[in-house]
Amino acid sequence: MILRPTTTWAVWLAARLVAILTLGLPGGDYVPSDLHLFALWSDALAHGTTISTDAWQYPPGVALVLAAAGLTQHSFAALLVVIVGSDAVLMARLVRTRGALLWALAGLLVGPMMLTRLDTLVTLVAVLGLTAPVATRSGLLLGLGASLKLWPGLLVSAPRGAVVRRALAAAAAYAATALVARALVASPSFVGNQEARGLQVESVAAWPFMLARTLGAPVDLVFRNGATEVAHSAADLVARWLLPLGVAAALVVLAWAWLRVPAADTGTAALVSLLVVLVLLVTSRVLSPQFDIWVLGLCALAQAHTRVPRTVLLPLAGTALAAQLLYPTGYPSFLAGGWVGLTIQTVRLVLLLVGLVAVLAHLRRHNAPRSGAPLPEDATGTHALA
């Protein structure tokens, strides 16, 4: 459904206002904690101080964003402007397409995390990269996105042709960002911290341990690396293998997409990108609620160019809602081994897995080229994002 732009903007604004109001829910003071931490880091980086903490888990581009915010001397407000501005720009890109309503409603689905994390900026850059009409520009944007969160870098292999040029441009953009960050703001290294990460309690692989904890097994939790992790030798072993497993699975998906859909349109490329991100999330050591921003942004992009079935949209919207209910409201119960928190988390993970399977099934059914026939044009008939 395509609404009038004024109506869509009204929905967008109302959803963001509701997100702000939900900060008053029990435990809502947890939600802006990362933004307060980012503001402290902003001030430090702007004054040339190196951040040495295992809580730093970010690629070099984030250091540049934070340092720029710190130069304003009002870093908290500056970061809010970046987040809300990114949200609004993406809304403007989608507003005349069928994907606009989904992105407008994302504020209700994700909740206040939408306004207190930098993931909206990452999602905007990834969408701009996927829709850029020139391969080099697409690669530069996706490389820039990878310097903020790594996942946009994998999207250079989404099946739209000219993958070598996109990959080279992305590598150049990432390298340039890393060099500038290292030279100007003493960007902290995140590689070692990433390698040291354990199994965060919200990850898919942590669910059996959290179930055992709820059933009374001696499974301890520890706060380290900026997150609450499962403190168990088996969990550490699982965490060690999840990263290579996730990257390998994402590459398999991309290889399959090239064989199955060698000349995809924008909508199909967005769905393949969505599938890659879902695979990464399912195999990740961390599954924070703000990651649903990536998922909904890619869903909205796909919906802008093709018809995404409800079997995909509903479970992915549901997993975002469940994540919002878990954090912050159900989080104390979840950490304490309560059934309420575990039930919410179980629903969240099941819906995530259902959404992943639904995307794969849809791509298999509807996007394979047959007898050399060309793929259909974008279903909206518009190219507002090109």
DRENDO-1510 file (C-alpha; in Angstrom, 1 decimal, always signed):
<recs>
REC; n; res; u; v; w
REC; 1; MET; +0.0; +0.0; +0.0 .
REC; 2; ILE; +1.3; +3.4; -1.0 .
REC; 3; LEU; +0.1; +6.3; +1.1 .
REC; 4; ARG; +0.2; +10.0; +0.4 .
REC; 5; PRO; +3.6; +11.4; +1.4 .
REC; 6; THR; +2.0; +13.7; +4.0 .
REC; 7; THR; +0.2; +10.7; +5.6 .
REC; 8; THR; +3.4; +8.6; +5.6 .
REC; 9; TRP; +5.3; +11.4; +7.3 .
REC; 10; ALA; +2.6; +11.8; +9.9 .
REC; 11; VAL; +2.8; +8.1; +10.6 .
REC; 12; TRP; +6.6; +8.3; +10.8 .
REC; 13; LEU; +6.4; +11.2; +13.3 .
REC; 14; ALA; +3.8; +9.6; +15.4 .
REC; 15; ALA; +5.8; +6.4; +15.6 .
REC; 16; ARG; +8.9; +8.2; +16.7 .
REC; 17; LEU; +7.0; +10.1; +19.4 .
REC; 18; VAL; +5.6; +6.8; +20.7 .
REC; 19; ALA; +9.2; +5.5; +20.8 .
REC; 20; ILE; +10.3; +8.4; +22.9 .
REC; 21; LEU; +7.4; +7.9; +25.3 .
REC; 22; THR; +8.2; +4.3; +25.8 .
REC; 23; LEU; +11.4; +5.3; +27.5 .
REC; 24; GLY; +9.2; +5.6; +30.5 .
REC; 25; LEU; +8.4; +1.9; +30.6 .
REC; 26; PRO; +10.0; -0.2; +33.4 .
REC; 27; GLY; +13.7; -0.4; +32.8 .
REC; 28; GLY; +13.5; +2.2; +30.1 .
REC; 29; ASP; +16.5; +4.0; +31.5 .
REC; 30; TYR; +18.6; +1.1; +30.1 .
REC; 31; VAL; +17.8; +2.1; +26.6 .
REC; 32; PRO; +19.8; +5.4; +26.1 .
REC; 33; SER; +22.8; +4.0; +28.1 .
REC; 34; ASP; +24.8; +3.3; +24.9 .
REC; 35; LEU; +24.1; +6.8; +23.6 .
REC; 36; HIS; +25.4; +8.3; +26.9 .
REC; 37; LEU; +28.5; +6.1; +26.5 .
REC; 38; PHE; +28.9; +7.2; +22.9 .
REC; 39; ALA; +28.8; +10.8; +24.1 .
REC; 40; LEU; +31.6; +10.1; +26.6 .
REC; 41; TRP; +33.7; +8.5; +23.9 .
REC; 42; SER; +32.9; +11.4; +21.6 .
REC; 43; ASP; +34.5; +13.8; +24.0 .
REC; 44; ALA; +37.5; +11.6; +24.5 .
REC; 45; LEU; +38.1; +11.0; +20.8 .
REC; 46; ALA; +37.6; +14.7; +19.9 .
REC; 47; HIS; +40.4; +15.5; +22.4 .
REC; 48; GLY; +42.8; +12.9; +21.1 .
REC; 49; THR; +42.3; +10.4; +23.9 .
REC; 50; THR; +42.5; +6.7; +22.9 .
REC; 51; ILE; +39.7; +4.5; +24.2 .
REC; 52; SER; +41.0; +1.4; +25.9 .
REC; 53; THR; +38.1; -0.7; +27.0 .
REC; 54; ASP; +36.7; -4.1; +25.9 .
REC; 55; ALA; +33.3; -2.4; +25.4 .
REC; 56; TRP; +34.6; -0.9; +22.1 .
REC; 57; GLN; +33.3; -3.2; +19.5 .
REC; 58; TYR; +33.1; -0.9; +16.5 .
REC; 59; PRO; +35.0; -0.5; +13.1 .
REC; 60; PRO; +37.0; +2.7; +12.5 .
REC; 61; GLY; +34.2; +4.7; +10.9 .
REC; 62; VAL; +32.3; +4.9; +14.2 .
REC; 63; ALA; +35.4; +6.7; +15.7 .
REC; 64; LEU; +35.1; +9.4; +13.1 .
REC; 65; VAL; +31.4; +9.9; +13.7 .
REC; 66; LEU; +31.9; +10.1; +17.4 .
REC; 67; ALA; +34.8; +12.4; +17.2 .
REC; 68; ALA; +32.9; +14.7; +14.9 .
REC; 69; ALA; +30.0; +14.8; +17.5 .
REC; 70; GLY; +32.5; +15.5; +20.2 .
REC; 71; LEU; +33.8; +18.6; +18.3 .
REC; 72; THR; +30.4; +20.2; +18.8 .
REC; 73; GLN; +30.7; +20.3; +22.6 .
REC; 74; HIS; +27.2; +18.9; +22.7 .
REC; 75; SER; +28.0; +15.4; +21.7 .
REC; 76; PHE; +24.8; +13.7; +23.0 .
REC; 77; ALA; +22.6; +16.1; +21.1 .
REC; 78; ALA; +24.8; +15.9; +18.0 .
REC; 79; LEU; +24.5; +12.1; +18.0 .
REC; 80; LEU; +20.7; +12.4; +18.3 .
REC; 81; VAL; +20.8; +14.7; +15.3 .
REC; 82; VAL; +22.8; +12.1; +13.3 .
REC; 83; ILE; +20.4; +9.3; +14.3 .
REC; 84; VAL; +17.2; +11.1; +13.7 .
REC; 85; GLY; +18.6; +12.7; +10.5 .
REC; 86; SER; +19.5; +9.4; +9.1 .
REC; 87; ASP; +16.1; +8.0; +9.9 .
REC; 88; ALA; +14.4; +11.0; +8.2 .
REC; 89; VAL; +16.7; +10.8; +5.1 .
REC; 90; LEU; +15.8; +7.1; +4.6 .
REC; 91; MET; +12.2; +8.0; +5.1 .
REC; 92; ALA; +12.5; +10.6; +2.4 .
REC; 93; ARG; +14.1; +8.1; +0.0 .
REC; 94; LEU; +11.3; +5.7; +0.5 .
REC; 95; VAL; +8.3; +8.0; +0.9 .
REC; 96; ARG; +6.8; +7.5; -2.5 .
REC; 97; THR; +7.1; +3.8; -2.6 .
REC; 98; ARG; +5.3; +0.8; -1.0 .
REC; 99; GLY; +8.2; +0.4; +1.5 .
REC; 100; ALA; +7.6; +3.7; +3.1 .
REC; 101; LEU; +4.8; +2.5; +5.5 .
REC; 102; LEU; +7.0; -0.3; +6.8 .
REC; 103; TRP; +9.9; +2.1; +7.6 .
REC; 104; ALA; +7.4; +4.6; +9.1 .
REC; 105; LEU; +6.1; +1.9; +11.5 .
REC; 106; ALA; +9.7; +0.8; +12.4 .
REC; 107; GLY; +9.6; +3.2; +15.3 .
REC; 108; LEU; +6.7; +1.3; +16.8 .
REC; 109; LEU; +8.3; -2.1; +16.0 .
REC; 110; VAL; +11.8; -1.4; +17.3 .
REC; 111; GLY; +10.8; +1.2; +19.9 .
REC; 112; PRO; +13.2; +3.7; +21.6 .
REC; 113; MET; +16.3; +1.7; +20.5 .
REC; 114; MET; +15.5; +3.3; +17.1 .
REC; 115; LEU; +16.5; +6.7; +18.4 .
REC; 116; THR; +19.4; +5.8; +20.7 .
REC; 117; ARG; +21.7; +3.7; +18.5 .
REC; 118; LEU; +23.8; +4.4; +15.4 .
REC; 119; ASP; +22.3; +1.5; +13.4 .
REC; 120; THR; +19.9; +3.8; +11.6 .
REC; 121; LEU; +22.9; +5.5; +10.0 .
REC; 122; VAL; +24.4; +2.2; +9.0 .
REC; 123; THR; +21.1; +1.1; +7.4 .
REC; 124; LEU; +20.8; +4.4; +5.5 .
REC; 125; VAL; +24.3; +4.0; +4.0 .
REC; 126; ALA; +23.7; +0.4; +3.1 .
REC; 127; VAL; +20.4; +1.3; +1.3 .
REC; 128; LEU; +22.1; +4.1; -0.5 .
REC; 129; GLY; +24.8; +1.7; -1.6 .
REC; 130; LEU; +22.4; -1.0; -2.8 .
REC; 131; THR; +20.4; +1.5; -4.8 .
REC; 132; ALA; +23.3; +3.5; -6.3 .
REC; 133; PRO; +23.1; +3.2; -10.1 .
REC; 134; VAL; +26.9; +3.2; -10.7 .
REC; 135; ALA; +28.9; +0.2; -9.4 .
REC; 136; THR; +31.8; +2.3; -8.1 .
REC; 137; ARG; +29.5; +4.6; -6.2 .
REC; 138; SER; +27.7; +1.6; -4.8 .
REC; 139; GLY; +30.9; +0.0; -3.7 .
REC; 140; LEU; +32.2; +3.2; -2.0 .
REC; 141; LEU; +29.0; +3.5; +0.0 .
REC; 142; LEU; +28.9; -0.1; +1.0 .
REC; 143; GLY; +32.6; +0.2; +2.0 .
REC; 144; LEU; +31.7; +3.2; +4.1 .
REC; 145; GLY; +28.9; +1.2; +5.6 .
REC; 146; ALA; +31.3; -1.6; +6.5 .
REC; 147; SER; +33.5; +1.0; +8.3 .
REC; 148; LEU; +30.5; +1.6; +10.6 .
REC; 149; LYS; +29.3; -2.0; +10.9 .
REC; 150; LEU; +30.9; -4.8; +8.9 .
REC; 151; TRP; +27.8; -6.4; +7.3 .
REC; 152; PRO; +27.3; -3.8; +4.5 .
REC; 153; GLY; +30.7; -4.9; +3.1 .
REC; 154; LEU; +29.3; -8.4; +2.3 .
REC; 155; LEU; +26.5; -6.8; +0.2 .
REC; 156; VAL; +28.9; -5.9; -2.6 .
REC; 157; SER; +28.3; -9.5; -3.7 .
REC; 158; ALA; +24.5; -9.1; -4.0 .
REC; 159; PRO; +23.7; -10.2; -7.6 .
REC; 160; ARG; +23.5; -7.0; -9.6 .
REC; 161; GLY; +26.6; -7.3; -11.8 .
REC; 162; ALA; +30.0; -5.5; -11.7 .
REC; 163; VAL; +30.9; -7.1; -8.4 .
REC; 164; VAL; +34.6; -6.7; -8.9 .
REC; 165; ARG; +34.3; -2.9; -9.3 .
REC; 166; ARG; +32.0; -2.7; -6.3 .
REC; 167; ALA; +34.4; -4.8; -4.2 .
REC; 168; LEU; +37.4; -2.8; -5.1 .
REC; 169; ALA; +35.6; +0.5; -4.4 .
REC; 170; ALA; +34.4; -0.9; -1.1 .
REC; 171; ALA; +37.8; -2.0; +0.0 .
REC; 172; ALA; +39.2; +1.4; -0.9 .
REC; 173; ALA; +36.5; +3.2; +1.0 .
REC; 174; TYR; +37.1; +1.0; +4.1 .
REC; 175; ALA; +40.9; +1.4; +4.0 .
REC; 176; ALA; +40.7; +5.2; +3.5 .
REC; 177; THR; +38.3; +5.5; +6.5 .
REC; 178; ALA; +40.5; +3.3; +8.7 .
REC; 179; LEU; +43.6; +5.4; +7.8 .
REC; 180; VAL; +41.9; +8.7; +8.4 .
REC; 181; ALA; +40.5; +7.4; +11.7 .
REC; 182; ARG; +43.9; +6.1; +12.8 .
REC; 183; ALA; +45.6; +9.4; +11.9 .
REC; 184; LEU; +43.1; +11.9; +13.2 .
REC; 185; VAL; +41.4; +10.4; +16.2 .
REC; 186; ALA; +43.6; +7.5; +17.4 .
REC; 187; SER; +40.9; +5.1; +16.5 .
REC; 188; PRO; +40.9; +2.1; +18.9 .
REC; 189; SER; +41.3; -1.3; +17.5 .
REC; 190; PHE; +38.2; -3.5; +17.5 .
REC; 191; VAL; +39.7; -6.7; +16.1 .
REC; 192; GLY; +41.1; -8.0; +19.3 .
REC; 193; ASN; +38.0; -7.1; +21.3 .
REC; 194; GLN; +35.8; -8.9; +18.7 .
REC; 195; GLU; +37.9; -12.0; +18.9 .
REC; 196; ALA; +37.6; -12.0; +22.7 .
REC; 197; ARG; +33.8; -11.9; +22.6 .
REC; 198; GLY; +31.9; -14.7; +24.2 .
REC; 199; LEU; +28.3; -15.8; +23.7 .
REC; 200; GLN; +25.9; -13.0; +24.5 .
REC; 201; VAL; +22.8; -14.1; +26.3 .
REC; 202; GLU; +20.4; -13.0; +23.5 .
REC; 203; SER; +22.1; -14.9; +20.7 .
REC; 204; VAL; +20.5; -17.9; +19.0 .
REC; 205; ALA; +23.3; -20.1; +20.1 .
REC; 206; ALA; +22.9; -19.0; +23.7 .
REC; 207; TRP; +19.3; -20.1; +23.9 .
REC; 208; PRO; +20.1; -23.7; +25.1 .
REC; 209; PHE; +22.3; -22.3; +27.9 .
REC; 210; MET; +19.6; -19.9; +29.0 .
REC; 211; LEU; +17.0; -22.7; +28.9 .
REC; 212; ALA; +19.3; -24.8; +31.1 .
REC; 213; ARG; +19.7; -21.8; +33.5 .
REC; 214; THR; +15.9; -21.4; +33.7 .
REC; 215; LEU; +15.6; -25.1; +34.5 .
REC; 216; GLY; +18.1; -24.8; +37.4 .
REC; 217; ALA; +21.4; -25.8; +35.8 .
REC; 218; PRO; +24.5; -24.0; +37.1 .
REC; 219; VAL; +25.0; -21.7; +34.1 .
REC; 220; ASP; +26.5; -18.4; +35.2 .
REC; 221; LEU; +26.4; -15.0; +33.4 .
REC; 222; VAL; +29.1; -12.4; +33.3 .
REC; 223; PHE; +29.3; -8.8; +32.0 .
REC; 224; ARG; +32.3; -8.5; +29.7 .
REC; 225; ASN; +33.1; -7.0; +26.3 .
REC; 226; GLY; +30.3; -4.5; +26.8 .
REC; 227; ALA; +27.5; -7.2; +27.0 .
REC; 228; THR; +26.1; -9.9; +29.3 .
REC; 229; GLU; +27.6; -13.3; +28.2 .
REC; 230; VAL; +27.2; -16.9; +29.2 .
REC; 231; ALA; +30.1; -17.9; +31.4 .
REC; 232; HIS; +30.6; -21.5; +30.5 .
REC; 233; SER; +33.4; -23.4; +28.8 .
REC; 234; ALA; +31.0; -24.9; +26.2 .
REC; 235; ALA; +29.6; -21.5; +25.4 .
REC; 236; ASP; +33.1; -20.1; +24.8 .
REC; 237; LEU; +33.8; -23.0; +22.4 .
REC; 238; VAL; +30.6; -22.3; +20.5 .
REC; 239; ALA; +31.4; -18.6; +20.4 .
REC; 240; ARG; +34.8; -19.3; +18.9 .
REC; 241; TRP; +33.3; -21.1; +15.9 .
REC; 242; LEU; +30.3; -18.9; +15.3 .
REC; 243; LEU; +32.1; -16.1; +13.4 .
REC; 244; PRO; +33.7; -18.3; +10.7 .
REC; 245; LEU; +30.5; -20.3; +10.5 .
REC; 246; GLY; +28.5; -17.1; +9.9 .
REC; 247; VAL; +30.8; -15.7; +7.3 .
REC; 248; ALA; +30.9; -19.1; +5.5 .
REC; 249; ALA; +27.1; -19.3; +5.6 .
REC; 250; ALA; +26.7; -15.8; +4.2 .
REC; 251; LEU; +29.2; -16.6; +1.4 .
REC; 252; VAL; +27.2; -19.7; +0.5 .
REC; 253; VAL; +24.0; -17.7; +0.3 .
REC; 254; LEU; +25.7; -15.2; -2.0 .
REC; 255; ALA; +27.1; -17.9; -4.2 .
REC; 256; TRP; +23.7; -19.5; -4.4 .
REC; 257; ALA; +22.1; -16.2; -5.3 .
REC; 258; TRP; +24.6; -15.7; -8.1 .
REC; 259; LEU; +23.7; -19.1; -9.5 .
REC; 260; ARG; +20.0; -18.8; -9.0 .
REC; 261; VAL; +19.5; -15.1; -9.8 .
REC; 262; PRO; +22.5; -14.0; -11.9 .
REC; 263; ALA; +21.0; -10.6; -13.0 .
REC; 264; ALA; +18.8; -9.5; -10.2 .
REC; 265; ASP; +16.7; -6.3; -10.1 .
REC; 266; THR; +16.9; -3.9; -7.1 .
REC; 267; GLY; +14.1; -5.7; -5.2 .
REC; 268; THR; +15.7; -9.1; -5.5 .
REC; 269; ALA; +19.1; -7.8; -4.6 .
REC; 270; ALA; +17.6; -6.3; -1.5 .
REC; 271; LEU; +15.9; -9.6; -0.6 .
REC; 272; VAL; +19.3; -11.4; -1.1 .
REC; 273; SER; +20.9; -8.8; +1.1 .
REC; 274; LEU; +18.2; -9.3; +3.7 .
REC; 275; LEU; +18.8; -13.1; +3.6 .
REC; 276; VAL; +22.5; -12.5; +4.1 .
REC; 277; VAL; +21.9; -10.3; +7.1 .
REC; 278; LEU; +19.4; -12.8; +8.7 .
REC; 279; VAL; +22.0; -15.6; +8.3 .
REC; 280; LEU; +24.6; -13.4; +10.0 .
REC; 281; LEU; +22.2; -12.6; +12.8 .
REC; 282; VAL; +21.3; -16.2; +13.4 .
REC; 283; THR; +24.9; -17.3; +13.5 .
REC; 284; SER; +26.1; -14.2; +15.4 .
REC; 285; ARG; +27.5; -14.3; +19.0 .
REC; 286; VAL; +25.5; -11.1; +19.6 .
REC; 287; LEU; +21.8; -10.4; +18.9 .
REC; 288; SER; +21.0; -6.9; +20.2 .
REC; 289; PRO; +17.5; -5.5; +19.6 .
REC; 290; GLN; +18.8; -2.6; +17.5 .
REC; 291; PHE; +19.9; -5.1; +14.8 .
REC; 292; ASP; +16.2; -5.2; +13.8 .
REC; 293; ILE; +16.7; -1.8; +12.3 .
REC; 294; TRP; +18.9; -3.4; +9.6 .
REC; 295; VAL; +16.3; -6.0; +9.0 .
REC; 296; LEU; +13.4; -3.6; +8.7 .
REC; 297; GLY; +15.4; -1.2; +6.5 .
REC; 298; LEU; +16.2; -3.9; +4.0 .
REC; 299; CYS; +12.6; -5.2; +4.1 .
REC; 300; ALA; +11.4; -1.6; +3.3 .
REC; 301; LEU; +13.9; -1.4; +0.4 .
REC; 302; ALA; +12.8; -4.7; -1.0 .
REC; 303; GLN; +9.1; -3.7; -0.5 .
REC; 304; ALA; +9.8; -0.5; -2.4 .
REC; 305; HIS; +10.8; -2.4; -5.5 .
REC; 306; THR; +8.9; -5.7; -5.4 .
REC; 307; ARG; +6.1; -7.4; -3.5 .
REC; 308; VAL; +7.4; -8.9; -0.3 .
REC; 309; PRO; +5.0; -11.5; +1.0 .
REC; 310; ARG; +3.4; -11.3; +4.4 .
REC; 311; THR; +5.1; -14.6; +5.3 .
REC; 312; VAL; +8.3; -12.6; +5.3 .
REC; 313; LEU; +7.1; -9.3; +6.7 .
REC; 314; LEU; +5.0; -10.5; +9.6 .
REC; 315; PRO; +7.5; -12.7; +11.4 .
REC; 316; LEU; +10.3; -10.1; +11.0 .
REC; 317; ALA; +8.0; -7.4; +12.3 .
REC; 318; GLY; +7.1; -9.8; +15.1 .
REC; 319; THR; +10.7; -10.5; +16.1 .
REC; 320; ALA; +11.3; -6.7; +16.4 .
REC; 321; LEU; +8.3; -6.3; +18.7 .
REC; 322; ALA; +9.4; -9.3; +20.8 .
REC; 323; ALA; +12.9; -7.8; +21.1 .
REC; 324; GLN; +11.4; -4.5; +22.3 .
REC; 325; LEU; +9.3; -6.3; +24.8 .
REC; 326; LEU; +12.4; -8.3; +26.0 .
REC; 327; TYR; +14.6; -5.2; +26.3 .
REC; 328; PRO; +14.1; -3.5; +28.6 .
REC; 329; THR; +10.8; -4.8; +30.2 .
REC; 330; GLY; +11.5; -8.5; +30.2 .
REC; 331; TYR; +15.3; -8.3; +30.6 .
REC; 332; PRO; +15.5; -8.7; +34.4 .
REC; 333; SER; +13.4; -11.9; +34.2 .
REC; 334; PHE; +15.5; -13.2; +31.4 .
REC; 335; LEU; +18.8; -12.6; +33.2 .
REC; 336; ALA; +17.4; -14.1; +36.4 .
REC; 337; GLY; +16.4; -17.3; +34.7 .
REC; 338; GLY; +12.7; -16.5; +34.7 .
REC; 339; TRP; +10.2; -18.1; +32.4 .
REC; 340; VAL; +8.6; -14.8; +31.3 .
REC; 341; GLY; +11.9; -13.5; +29.9 .
REC; 342; LEU; +12.8; -16.9; +28.4 .
REC; 343; THR; +9.4; -17.2; +26.7 .
REC; 344; ILE; +9.7; -13.7; +25.1 .
REC; 345; GLN; +13.2; -14.6; +23.9 .
REC; 346; THR; +12.0; -17.9; +22.5 .
REC; 347; VAL; +9.2; -16.2; +20.5 .
REC; 348; ARG; +11.7; -13.7; +19.3 .
REC; 349; LEU; +14.2; -16.3; +18.0 .
REC; 350; VAL; +11.5; -18.5; +16.5 .
REC; 351; LEU; +10.1; -15.6; +14.5 .
REC; 352; LEU; +13.6; -14.7; +13.3 .
REC; 353; LEU; +14.2; -18.2; +12.1 .
REC; 354; VAL; +10.7; -18.3; +10.4 .
REC; 355; GLY; +11.5; -15.0; +8.7 .
REC; 356; LEU; +14.8; -16.3; +7.4 .
REC; 357; VAL; +13.2; -19.5; +6.0 .
REC; 358; ALA; +10.4; -17.4; +4.4 .
REC; 359; VAL; +12.9; -15.1; +2.6 .
REC; 360; LEU; +14.8; -18.1; +1.3 .
REC; 361; ALA; +11.5; -19.8; +0.2 .
REC; 362; HIS; +10.3; -16.7; -1.6 .
REC; 363; LEU; +13.6; -16.2; -3.4 .
REC; 364; ARG; +13.5; -19.9; -4.5 .
REC; 365; ARG; +9.9; -19.7; -5.8 .
REC; 366; HIS; +9.7; -16.4; -7.4 .
REC; 367; ASN; +13.1; -15.1; -8.5 .
REC; 368; ALA; +14.8; -17.8; -10.5 .
REC; 369; PRO; +15.2; -16.9; -14.2 .
REC; 370; ARG; +13.5; -19.3; -16.5 .
REC; 371; SER; +14.5; -20.1; -20.1 .
REC; 372; GLY; +16.6; -16.9; -20.3 .
REC; 373; ALA; +13.6; -14.7; -19.7 .
REC; 374; PRO; +14.4; -11.3; -18.3 .
REC; 375; LEU; +13.5; -10.6; -14.8 .
REC; 376; PRO; +10.5; -8.3; -14.2 .
REC; 377; GLU; +10.8; -4.6; -13.6 .
REC; 378; ASP; +10.4; -3.2; -10.1 .
REC; 379; ALA; +6.8; -3.9; -9.2 .
REC; 380; THR; +6.1; -0.3; -8.1 .
REC; 381; GLY; +6.9; +1.0; -11.6 .
REC; 382; THR; +8.9; +3.7; -10.0 .
REC; 383; HIS; +12.6; +4.2; -9.6 .
REC; 384; ALA; +12.6; +6.8; -6.8 .
REC; 385; LEU; +15.6; +5.2; -5.1 .
REC; 386; ALA; +17.8; +5.0; -8.2 .
</recs>
